[in-house]
Amino acid sequence: MQTGLTWFTALMENLLCAGAVYGWANINPVLVEEGYFSHNCTTTGNNQSSIEAPCKDQAEKLNLVFTIATVAGQGSSVLTGMILDKLGGWITRTFLLILVGIGYLMLGTSDPSSSFVLYFAFAIINIGGVGLVLTNSQIANLYSKYRVSYSTSSQGAFNSGSTVFLLMNTLYYAGVQFKHMVFFYIAFSFSFHIRTFVLTPRYSIPHTLPRGYSYGYREVACAAKTTSTNAAERAEFTTKDDFKRDHDDPDEKNF
């Protein structure tokens, strides 16, 4: 049951959180409508703020946002892998999910007057997203007989991540405010923090699983059990020491 949920939620995470930036074609017209980088564009009518098109300057700057985001995401893979090897899955995933949340928070609190924030926001979102794909890739070791099936389905979900911005595009033109969608997404992304500690390994998964291998919430349970056992043993030893000290021969103590 746990391994099945791990597989399913890994696909959902790759689909809904990791590859969103690659749906740039869907979010680009929304950003144009919101007026990002439009300060150098001409307007139509008298004292109107509507933009004739995505003007050349605006289009170039939005394309640069996407370019920086894709380069940052792929270029950070080496660093993410090193952190994953050094600190393990839980710490790395928590850090990456916080990055994604910060990126969307920057996006949701920005406006056309602070358009430069997009350079950082989408880069941070993609660094976190690509990093999450790396953390999910090692989960293939859980499925020794279906390792290739897991890897291909996981990669396919990542490549389909453009669905997120496609949905935002559809809702935006249906009348939903862009900022409302962004803040809803931030709240939704907290569910992946729960997944971190319930359905993913604390460190790395060995290529060949040992008998009785446990991960996720079972690691928490094992750690709690080990801690309580150690505490009980320490208490027992302390009690024995106190009993022995209280019943030592007084002459022997003086000696």
C-alpha positions as CSV (number, residue, x, y, z in Angstrom):
1,M,0.0,0.0,0.0
2,Q,2.7,2.5,1.0
3,T,4.8,1.8,-2.1
4,G,1.8,2.2,-4.3
5,L,0.9,5.6,-2.8
6,T,4.6,6.6,-3.1
7,W,4.5,5.9,-6.9
8,F,1.2,7.7,-7.4
9,T,2.1,10.8,-5.4
10,A,5.5,11.0,-7.1
11,L,3.7,11.2,-10.4
12,M,1.3,13.9,-9.0
13,E,4.2,15.8,-7.7
14,N,6.1,15.7,-10.9
15,L,3.0,16.7,-12.8
16,L,1.7,19.5,-10.6
17,C,4.8,20.9,-9.0
18,A,8.0,20.0,-10.9
19,G,7.5,20.9,-14.6
20,A,5.2,23.9,-14.5
21,V,7.7,26.3,-16.0
22,Y,7.7,24.3,-19.2
23,G,4.2,25.4,-19.9
24,W,5.5,28.9,-20.6
25,A,3.4,29.2,-23.7
26,N,0.3,29.1,-21.5
27,I,1.4,31.6,-18.8
28,N,3.0,34.1,-21.2
29,P,-0.2,35.6,-22.5
30,V,-1.5,35.9,-18.9
31,L,1.6,37.8,-17.9
32,V,1.1,40.1,-20.9
33,E,-2.5,40.7,-19.9
34,E,-1.3,41.5,-16.4
35,G,1.0,44.1,-17.8
36,Y,4.4,42.8,-16.8
37,F,7.2,44.6,-18.6
38,S,4.7,46.8,-20.4
39,H,6.2,50.1,-19.3
40,N,8.0,50.6,-22.7
41,C,5.0,49.6,-24.8
42,T,2.7,52.0,-26.6
43,T,-0.9,52.4,-25.6
44,T,-4.1,52.8,-27.6
45,G,-6.7,55.5,-27.2
46,N,-6.6,58.6,-25.1
47,N,-5.4,58.0,-21.5
48,Q,-6.0,54.2,-21.8
49,S,-3.8,51.6,-20.4
50,S,-4.6,48.8,-22.8
51,I,-1.6,47.3,-24.7
52,E,-1.7,46.9,-28.4
53,A,0.1,43.6,-28.3
54,P,3.0,42.1,-26.5
55,C,5.4,44.7,-27.9
56,K,8.9,43.8,-28.9
57,D,10.5,44.9,-25.7
58,Q,7.9,43.1,-23.5
59,A,8.2,39.9,-25.5
60,E,12.0,39.9,-25.3
61,K,12.0,40.4,-21.6
62,L,9.4,37.7,-21.0
63,N,11.4,35.3,-23.2
64,L,14.5,36.1,-21.1
65,V,12.5,35.2,-18.0
66,F,11.8,31.8,-19.4
67,T,15.4,31.3,-20.6
68,I,16.9,32.2,-17.2
69,A,14.4,29.8,-15.5
70,T,15.2,26.8,-17.7
71,V,19.0,27.4,-17.5
72,A,18.8,27.8,-13.7
73,G,16.7,24.7,-13.2
74,Q,18.9,22.4,-15.2
75,G,22.1,24.0,-14.1
76,S,21.3,23.5,-10.4
77,S,20.9,19.7,-10.8
78,V,24.5,19.0,-9.9
79,L,24.2,21.1,-6.7
80,T,20.9,19.4,-5.8
81,G,22.4,16.0,-6.3
82,M,25.3,16.8,-3.9
83,I,22.9,18.1,-1.3
84,L,20.8,15.0,-1.7
85,D,23.8,12.7,-1.2
86,K,25.0,14.8,1.8
87,L,21.8,15.6,3.7
88,G,19.3,13.0,2.5
89,G,15.9,13.1,1.1
90,W,13.8,14.8,3.9
91,I,16.0,17.8,4.3
92,T,16.6,18.2,0.6
93,R,12.9,17.9,-0.3
94,T,11.9,20.3,2.4
95,F,14.4,22.9,1.1
96,L,13.2,22.5,-2.5
97,L,9.5,22.7,-1.6
98,I,10.3,25.9,0.4
99,L,12.0,27.3,-2.7
100,V,9.0,26.5,-4.9
101,G,6.7,28.2,-2.3
102,I,9.0,31.3,-2.2
103,G,9.0,31.5,-6.0
104,Y,5.2,31.5,-6.2
105,L,5.0,33.9,-3.3
106,M,7.3,36.3,-5.2
107,L,5.1,35.9,-8.3
108,G,1.8,36.4,-6.3
109,T,3.1,39.6,-4.6
110,S,4.6,41.2,-7.7
111,D,3.0,43.7,-10.1
112,P,3.9,45.4,-13.3
113,S,5.9,48.0,-11.4
114,S,8.1,45.2,-10.0
115,S,8.3,43.1,-13.2
116,F,12.0,42.4,-12.6
117,V,10.9,40.0,-9.8
118,L,9.9,37.5,-12.5
119,Y,13.5,36.9,-13.3
120,F,14.0,35.5,-9.8
121,A,10.6,34.0,-9.2
122,F,10.4,31.6,-12.2
123,A,14.1,30.6,-11.8
124,I,13.5,29.7,-8.1
125,I,10.3,27.8,-9.0
126,N,12.2,25.8,-11.7
127,I,15.2,25.1,-9.4
128,G,12.9,23.6,-6.8
129,G,10.9,21.7,-9.4
130,V,13.8,20.1,-11.2
131,G,15.3,19.2,-7.8
132,L,12.1,17.4,-6.8
133,V,12.3,15.3,-9.9
134,L,15.8,14.2,-8.8
135,T,14.6,13.3,-5.3
136,N,11.8,11.2,-6.9
137,S,14.1,9.5,-9.3
138,Q,15.8,7.5,-6.6
139,I,12.4,6.0,-5.6
140,A,12.8,3.7,-8.6
141,N,14.9,1.4,-6.3
142,L,11.7,0.5,-4.4
143,Y,10.4,-1.2,-7.5
144,S,13.1,-3.7,-8.5
145,K,10.8,-5.4,-11.0
146,Y,9.3,-2.3,-12.3
147,R,12.2,0.2,-12.1
148,V,12.0,1.2,-15.8
149,S,8.2,1.5,-15.7
150,Y,8.5,3.9,-12.7
151,S,11.3,5.9,-14.3
152,T,9.4,6.4,-17.6
153,S,6.1,7.3,-16.0
154,S,7.8,9.7,-13.6
155,Q,9.6,11.4,-16.5
156,G,6.4,11.5,-18.5
157,A,4.6,13.2,-15.6
158,F,7.4,15.8,-15.4
159,N,7.2,16.5,-19.2
160,S,3.4,17.0,-18.8
161,G,3.9,19.6,-16.1
162,S,2.8,22.3,-18.5
163,T,-0.7,21.3,-17.5
164,V,-0.5,23.6,-14.5
165,F,0.0,26.8,-16.4
166,L,-2.6,25.5,-19.0
167,L,-5.1,25.3,-16.2
168,M,-4.2,28.7,-14.9
169,N,-4.6,30.1,-18.4
170,T,-8.0,28.6,-18.8
171,L,-9.2,29.8,-15.4
172,Y,-7.8,33.3,-16.0
173,Y,-9.7,33.8,-19.1
174,A,-12.8,32.4,-17.4
175,G,-12.6,35.3,-14.9
176,V,-10.4,34.0,-12.0
177,Q,-7.8,36.5,-10.8
178,F,-4.2,35.5,-11.4
179,K,-3.1,36.3,-7.9
180,H,-5.9,34.2,-6.4
181,M,-4.7,31.2,-8.4
182,V,-1.1,31.7,-7.3
183,F,-2.0,31.9,-3.6
184,F,-4.2,28.8,-3.9
185,Y,-1.3,26.9,-5.4
186,I,1.0,27.9,-2.6
187,A,-1.5,26.5,-0.1
188,F,-1.9,23.4,-2.1
189,S,1.8,22.8,-2.3
190,F,2.0,22.3,1.5
191,S,0.5,18.8,0.9
192,F,3.8,17.8,-0.6
193,H,5.5,18.5,2.7
194,I,3.3,15.9,4.3
195,R,4.3,13.5,1.5
196,T,8.0,14.1,2.4
197,F,7.7,12.6,5.9
198,V,5.1,10.0,5.1
199,L,6.0,8.5,1.7
200,T,9.6,9.3,1.0
201,P,12.9,7.9,2.5
202,R,14.7,10.0,5.0
203,Y,18.0,9.4,3.3
204,S,18.7,7.4,0.1
205,I,17.2,4.1,-1.0
206,P,19.8,1.3,-1.6
207,H,19.9,-0.2,-5.0
208,T,19.2,-3.6,-3.5
209,L,16.6,-3.4,-0.8
210,P,17.5,-5.3,2.4
211,R,14.9,-7.5,4.0
212,G,12.4,-5.5,6.1
213,Y,13.4,-2.2,4.6
214,S,11.2,0.6,5.8
215,Y,10.9,4.3,4.9
216,G,8.7,7.3,5.3
217,Y,6.4,7.3,8.4
218,R,7.8,3.9,9.4
219,E,11.2,5.5,9.8
220,V,9.6,8.1,12.2
221,A,8.0,5.2,14.1
222,C,11.2,3.3,14.2
223,A,13.1,6.3,15.4
224,A,10.5,7.0,18.1
225,K,10.6,3.4,19.2
226,T,14.4,3.3,19.3
227,T,14.4,6.6,21.4
228,S,11.9,5.3,23.9
229,T,13.8,2.0,24.2
230,N,17.0,3.8,24.8
231,A,15.3,6.1,27.4
232,A,13.9,3.0,29.1
233,E,17.3,1.3,29.2
234,R,18.9,4.5,30.6
235,A,16.3,4.7,33.2
236,E,16.7,1.1,34.1
237,F,20.5,1.5,34.4
238,T,20.1,4.6,36.5
239,T,17.7,2.9,38.8
240,K,20.1,0.0,39.2
241,D,23.0,2.3,39.9
242,D,20.9,4.2,42.5
243,F,19.9,1.0,44.2
244,K,23.4,-0.3,44.3
245,R,24.7,3.0,45.7
246,D,22.0,3.1,48.4
247,H,22.7,-0.4,49.5
248,D,26.5,-0.3,49.4
249,D,28.3,-1.3,52.7
250,P,29.0,1.9,54.6
251,D,32.4,0.6,55.6
252,E,33.1,0.0,51.9
253,K,32.0,3.5,51.1
254,N,34.3,4.9,53.8
255,F,37.1,2.7,52.6
